[in-house]
Structures are given as structure tokens and as C-alpha cells.
């Protein structure tokens, strides 16, 4: 599967067309190709400002967002790399606080793609990573916040030589076709236990002498995280031992350096407070820069991250269902389903409009929602193979209806109840574009 990317700028689109023609590295494991590509570009990954590198199944993008906002609240210039984009490819690369402009993006993609000629066959993600390293090395900044893509061990961003801190968000099952593939180099304990294998893959962003800050995990996964970090020479700073946070009316954070009382995020869901606490712990356990409590509080309050339990504003889509709250979430795996259900349990029941990639679990969202769902409408995931209505039928007692797009599904909803649009970040991006809420 390739990432879907379009641009209104002809120069950017020309490079995105070249990106789209690249093959996935079927059967090719390792970081040799991206290392060689970056070597041809002068090894920009070795010339970056201090890096905060984050992996995880869910929550890594949100954690990166809190890091960015807290660093910026301290008055620092921050480069940020997140994925995937929702509406525009530019969203993947933020330079000193601003989305990369089209002219710079086109030039960097061309430089990276040209460097691969004639003999390298990099993937979409390897070229994207080389381009963002080039961007981050060429524009002055005080810090970089970089999110991994799939896994961590073999993610293209993992050629970073060091970091100020690394972090692990939640661990769960997702992208199993890639992360659980046979590999003779993995530890014996991870061969037959999918969660342990994923813990190994994600924790392998650990770097010698760099703190690896983590959440609390099941014992078998936590043990693998600790063993992997030790193999890399990295200290582990886990929630519940090195730091902790009690979440209620605020975030009561504590570690060996003292206690902080921090506000809850504006972003919806208990899991967002946990992501914010992880970001705080990463900043508290690095020694490269000082971020004070006021900046942490301001950053948590200001943080915005589209398509994560986002309440849509007024626009062409929401105008179809006046008076109803329309939630948008790109969640597509069991952990995301549990987080969404936990938040919506205190909200009115919802009509579910779902579009999910064919390689995802069709019950991941519907099963946790249970009786909180009023109806189920299935729509495509734009640009990708998606589950059919019958794939969802086994996971709910409700009838499942099919529609050509979200607008048609909204128009056909019965009266009453709020709305949840869910199942894919690609669908979420299409919804934001149609509702006039393009991320900036």
C-alpha cells in the first residue's frame, strides 16, 4: 500500500507522482537503503538540532504534538516530523513551527529522489525521511521532534545517531503484516508473542546513553522493553517507577525531581492526558535544554492535533446534521477503539460512519463501542482498498448500510444522536478537506 498524496502546486505534484511510483520494499528488511540515500545527501541526520524521537502503536503523534507545543511555549524554534498527512503532504514536515512551503518541499523531494538514481530503489517512506532530514539540517532550530512510522527498529527515522530523549507511547497490535513478519534476528521471547515482538520493535529506537521514557505496559512487554534498551545501552525511565502521573481534574505529575500540577489538555479523552504526561516525562529526563513548568502547562493547554477525537466545526458536512456533535477520529486498531469508547461512554450515543482499510480489524472500533452505537454506515477509505459492509456485520447487532461517501451517509442518518466518523486517517483527511478544516 502506498500513501496517497496530492498537491495543488504543480512542482510538488510532479515529485509526489515520482514518490507514488516507488514500490514498497517487499521482502527487503534493514536500513541500508535509507543510510545510503542519506549518505549521498551528505548525511543530514548527523547535523540536526537535539532530537526527541517517539515510537508507539497509538499516541506517538499526540506525544510529539505536546512536545512541540511545550518546547515552543519555552520560546524555542522546533522542527516537527509526523505522519501520515491528513490533507496535504506538507503536514509531514514543520520547519521552525511552520508547515514547509511548496517551493521548499518540491526542491527537497526532487533532491532526495534524484540522489537515488540510477541504482537505489527506496520506498516512499525512505525518500520522505531523507527529505525531512535535509529540511531539518538546513533551517536553524533549537530542537527536532520526530515521530516514527511503522515499528521503530527498521523505521527509516531510526538511522538517527542519537537524541536528547526517546519515548514509547502505547503498545498494541497494528501493522501486523509488517511488524510480525519472520526475522531471524529477533529475541526468542518475541517469536510467538505478538505484543512482546511489537515491544521489541518499538523499543529498538533506544540509543546509547539516551533516556528511553515509557508508559506502563503488561509485564512481559515491559521486560522486553527493558532488555532491548539495555542491549542498546539506554536507561529506561518507566511510568510507575521513574515517574508517574495521577489524572483527575488535572495532571498530578511526579518524579525524583519533584511534583508538578499541570492542566488537562484541550484534546478530548483520558488517553490525551496520558500522552501529555509522557511528553512531560521526556522533557524532565533529558539534560540538553530546560523547559519550565509554566511552558509545560501552556503547551498542554495550546496543543491541537486534528482527527484525534476532534469535534468538527461548522462546515459543509456538519451543516447536514445541525445541532449534533460530529466527532472525527482516525483510529483503526483495538487500542484506539478502547480509547474512543472510553471517551464516548460519557457522551450521547452516536451514529457510526466508518471507513477502514482492508488490512485492519473490522471489529477494532465497533466491538468496544457496543451498545453505544445507534447505527452503522460504511463508506470507502479514499484511495485505498477498504472493508466492505459485510465485514463489519459480524461485529454489531445493528444493520450495516453502505454509502458512496460521508456526505451521503450523513444525509441518510435518522433523527437524534451525535455522529462519530472513524476508521482511517485517510478518511479523516478527506472529511477535513470536505468540511473546510485543512490543518495548518
N, C-alpha and C positions, 0 to 999 in steps of 0.2 A: 504494500500500500504506500502511495506517495502522498505527501502533504499537498493540499490544494492551495494554490496561491495565485492571485490575480492582482493587477495594479492598473490604475488609470494612467500612469505615466509610461509612455512607450519605451523609454530606455530601461526602466525597471522591468517591464513586462518581457522585454527581449531576454533579459537574464533569467527571469523566472521560467521562461519557456525552456531555456537551457537546463535549468535545475530540474524541471519536471520531466525531462527526457532521461535523467540519470536513473540507473537501476538500483534496486535495493541490493545490499551486499549478501545475496543468498549464499549461505554456506561459508561466508568469509567472517571469521572472528578476529578480533585484535584491533590494535590502534596503529598498526604500521602505516596504513594509507594516510590517515589524518596527520600522523607525525611527518611523513614525507611531504605532504602538501604544505604543512606549515613551515617545514624547513626550506622549501622553495620560496616561501614568502618572507624569509628572514626570521623565523621563529618568534612571531609576535607574542605568543603565550608566555614567553620569558621576560617580557617588557611591560607587564601590566601593573597598575596600582594594586595595593593589597586586596586580595580576593576573599569573598565569602562564598563558599561552594556548598550547594544544598541538593540533597537527593531525598527520595521517598516515594511511596506509592501515591498518596494523596497529601495535600498540604504544602508541598515544596514550593509551589508558585506563590501561595499566600505568605509563607515564611519569607520568601525573597521580597515580597512586597512590603512587609513590615520592616525588614532590614533596610530597604531603600528609604522608606519614609522616615525612619528613626535617624539614619545617617544624614539625610537631608535636613531634618529638623535641627541637627547639630551644626548646620551651615556648611556641610561638606558637599562636594560635587561627586555624583555617583553614576557610574555606568551600570546598566542592568541588562541581563540576558535572560529572557523567559521564553517558554514555548508551550503549546503551539500558539500561533497568532489566531485571533478571532475574526477580524475583518481584513486587515492589511498586514502584509508580511513585515512592514516596518515595525510592528509592535514587538517583534522579537529582539530588537536592538534599541536600547535607550542610551544616548550619549549625554553625559553630564546633566541628566534629568530630562532631556528632550528626546522624543522619538526621532530616529535617524531620518534625515530628509531624503527625498527621492534621488537627487543627483549623487549624493554620497553613497547611498545604498547601491545604485546601479554600478558605480565605479568599483566599489569593493567586491560585489559579486562577480563582476567581469574579471577583476584581478585574480580572484581565487579560482574561478573556472578556467581562465587561461593558463594559470600555473599548473593545472592538472594535465594539460595537453603536452604531448600526444599519448602518453603511456599510462597515466594513472586513471583509475575508474572509481572515483569517490562517490559516496552516496549524497543525497540531498542534505542529510544532517551533517556530514563531514564538511561539505562546502560551506554550509551555514555557519558552522563553528569556526572555520578558518576565517570567514569574513568578519565575524563578530570579534575575534581576537585582533584582527587587523584594525578594526574600528577602535577598539579599546586601547590599543597601543599607540594610536596616532592622535587621540584627543586627550588633553590633560584632564585628570580627575583625581580625587582623593581615595576612591575605593571602587571595587567592582563587586557586584552581586550576580552570581551565575547559577542558574538552575540546570540540573542535568535533564536529559531526555529520558530514554529507556535505561533502566538499571542504574549503573554507576561505573562498575568495573570496566566495561567496554564502551561506555558512552564517550563520544568524541571529546567532550569537555574534560575528560579525565587525563589528558596529556598535560594539564596544568602542573607545573613542577612543585608548587607549594601554595599555601593560603594563610590568611590570618586566622581563619577558623573554618571548619567544615561542620555541616549539620545534617541530621537524619530526621525527617518528618515521619508520618505514619508508615507502617509496613503492612502490606496486604497483597492479595493476589490481583494481578493485572499484567497484561502483555506476556502471558504465559508462553506463547509460541516462541518468543524471543528469549525470555529470561530463564526458562526451564529447559532449553534445548540441551542435548548431550554435550558434555565438555569434560574431558579427562583431567582438567586442571583444578576442578572444584574439590573442596574437602569432602571426605566420606560422609560426614554428618549431614551434608546438604544434598546428597544424591537423591534420597527418597522422601524428603520433607520439603514441600514447596515453600513454606514460609521461611524455613531455615535457609534454603537456597536464595530466596529473594533478599533475606537479611545479609547474606554473604555478598551478593551482587551490589547492593546499595552501599553497604559499609566499606566497600573497596574504593570509595573516594578518599579514604583515610590517607593522610600524608605524614611523613616522618616529622615528629616534633610538633605537629599541629593539633590542637584540641578537636576531637570529634564529639560534638554535643548532640545528645539524643533524647528522644522521648522515652516513655516506659513501654516495654514490649513483653510478650509472653517469654517465659524463662528460656525456652530453647532458642528463640530468636535473639534474645539479649546475649546469651552465651556466644552465639556465632558472631554477633557484632563485636563483642569484646575480643574474641580470638582473632578476628580479621584486623581490628585496629592494632592489636599487639604485633601481629605479623608485619604491619607497616610502620611500627614504631610510633604510633599515635596514642596519646592518652584519651580515655573515654570519660566523658562527663555526662552521666545519665540522669534523667529526671528520677527523683526518688532517692538518689544518693548524693550526687554533687550539687543538685539544685532541685527545687520543687516549686509548685505554684498551686494555690487554692483559688478556685474560680467561683465567685458568687456575685455580689454586687460590684465587685472589682476584681482585679488580679492581684492576689497577695503573693508576691514572688519572694523567694528567699534562697540564699546560697551562703557559702562561707564568708563572703564579703559583707553580708548584711541583708536587710529586708527592704523591699520596695512595695509601695502601694500604687498600682497602675490602673488606668481606666479600662473598661471593656471596649473592644473595637466597635466601630460603626457597622462593620461587616456582620451579617447575621450568622448565628449558630455558635454553640458552645465550642465546637472544634476550632473556630477562628480565634477565640481567646487562647486556646492551647497552642496554636501556631504562633500567635504573638509572643507567648511566654517562651517558646523555643527560640525565637529571634532575639529576645532579651537575653536569654542564657548564652547565645552565641556571642553577643556583644560583650557580655560581662566576663567571658572566659578567654578573650583574646587580649593581647598586650600591645597591639600596633597603634591603636588610637583610643581616645577617651570619649565615651558617649555618656552624658549625664542623664539623671532621672527625668529631668524636665523634657529633654529631647525624646526620650523613650515614650513618655506619656503623650507628647504632641504627635509623634509619629504614629502611634497606635490609633489615636483619635482620627487622624487625617487619612489613614490608609484606605485606598479604594482598589478593588480587584474585580473586574467585570466577570459576569457569568458564574459567580460563586454565590448561590442563594441571593441573587440580585433581584431587587424589587424593580421591575421595569417602570420607567417614567411614561409620561404621556407621549403617544406617537401613533402612527397609522395602525399598528397591530393592537395596542391596548385600547384604542378608541372603539374597537369592535366589541369589547366587553366592558362597557362603562360601569364604574362602581365596584369593580372586582380587582383584587390584588393579583397581579401576574408575576409569579416567581420564575426566574430563569437560572438554571444550573447545568453546567456541562458534565456533571457526574455520570459515570458509566461503569463503576465497579462496586462490589459489595460494601466496601468501607464507605464509599461516597453515599450509597443508598442508606446506610445506617445513620450517617450524619444528617442527611436530608430529612429522613423520617423523624429523627430526634428533634429537629427544629420545628418541623411542621406539626408535630403532635400537640403543640400549644397553640396552633393556628386553626382556622376553619378548614374543613375538608376541601380537597382540591380535585379538579378535573385534570387528569394527567395527559399531556401531549408529549409523546416520546418518539425519538428517532435515534436508533442505536446502531453502531457499526456491527456488521455481521460476525465479527470475531470476538464480540463481547457477550457476557452472560445476560440473556434477556430477562432473567429474574432478579438481577442485581438491584434494580430500583423498585420494581413492583412488589417484590416479596416483603421488604422492610416496611413499605407504606401500608400494606394490608388493607384493613377496612377504612383507612383514611382517604382512600381514593374514591371519587364519585363516578368517574367514567375514565375510559382509556381510549385515546385516539393515537394512531400510529402514523407517522409521517416519514419521508425519506431523510437520510443524513446527507446533505448536499455534497455531491462529488465523490461519494463512496458507496460501496456495497453495504446495504443495511438489512436489518432483520425485517421479516415480513410479519403481518398481523398475527398469523397463526403461531409464530414463535413465542409470542407473549401470552397466548391464551392459556397455557398451562400454569401460568404464574399468578392468575387472578380469577376470581369467580365472576367478574364483570365481563360483559360482552366487549369485544375489541373491534373498533371501527378503523377504517383506513382512509386517509386523505392525501391529496397531492402535495399539500404544503401546510404550514402553520396557519396561514390566513384562512384557508378553507376549514381547518379543524376548529378554529376559534368561532367562525361564523355558524358552525353546526352545534355548538355547545348548548345544552339545556339550561334553563334559568337557574340561578343560585349557585353559590360555591365560588371559591377562588380557583386559580389556574396555576399549574406547575408545568413548565416546558423544560424537558430534561433529556439526558441520554447521550449527548455528544457535544464536544466543544465546537465541532464543525457546524452542527445545528444551531448552537448558541450564537456563533458568529453571524450566521445568516439571519437569525432573529434580531440581533442588534442592528445589523445593516438595514433591515426592513423597517425597524422601528425608529430609525434615525438616531441611534445611540452609539456611534462609532467611537471606539476607545481612542483617547488622545494622550 
